[in-house]
Amino acid sequence: MAFFKPLYGLIQLALNTDLHSHLILIPVASVYFAWIKKGEIPVATPPNKTLAIATAIAAAALSAYYWTTDFVSVENGLAASTLAYVLLIIAAALFCFGPNVLRTQSFSLWFLIFFVPMPLIVQEWANTFFQYTSAEVSYQMVKSANISIFRPGPLTFELSTIQIHVAPSCSGIRSSLVLVITSIVAGELFLNSKWKRWFLVFFVIPLAIVRNAFRISTISYLCVHIGPHMIDHWIHHKGGPFFFGLSLIPFFTLLYWLWKKEKQPIATIGD
């Protein structure tokens, strides 16, 4: 009941902002992963009450911080309250179950971190990172296509027909976040090796940058070879899902290759 108001606000945030639209699915996915591993639960051991109390205190402190602070943004307040809620769930698990059970269900618990909305400072950092890296890669792509281009600033391109500025909205932070979550879920479902799971997750970062850069360079190419009016084409304003779909091709290709490598039998030399 103490978390009713912030959780209601979290649902409203998810329903009304594109960046956080995935939040509602996170608890569903967490419960699903807990359910499919119910048959692997080992013999119960005594719970770690010391760690449980420490986690509960951290949750109470964050909750008190939420109720006593006037946040400058809705996201910052909901990040604090939702993190407190997630810590409370983890504390309850620590109170009820021992290390053996929690080790089996660890993914279901830590995956709830994606239930916490991004604070503004994290959003700004991620936007800036993808904005500048995408601009750099797209500049190299346009140059390699033999298109005349002048770059007066790190985010501005002057073409023969139009000047293009890579805005924060071109960072693709939402699709990049979805791609990261997808890689984590896919790794848990299909890969057994931890290093392959991490490799898949880190692969999506340069993949997201190349996807954004390809979109920017495509728009630049169309503005030069068709006309500057292409800056208002659907491929600019609503082409995000199309380019996201393209990025899934190398993603699933790599996932399939990693999965096949795990499935290959190891040859042994007999006597």
PyMOL commands that set and color helices and strands:
alter all, ss='L'
color gray80, all
select helices_A, chain A and resi 4-16+25-36+38-40+49-68+74-96+99-104+106-115+120-144+168-171+173-190+194-225+228-232+234-237+240-263
alter helices_A, ss='H'
color red, helices_A
select strands_A, chain A and resi 150-153+156-158+163-165
alter strands_A, ss='S'
color yellow, strands_A
deselect
rebuild
show_as cartoon
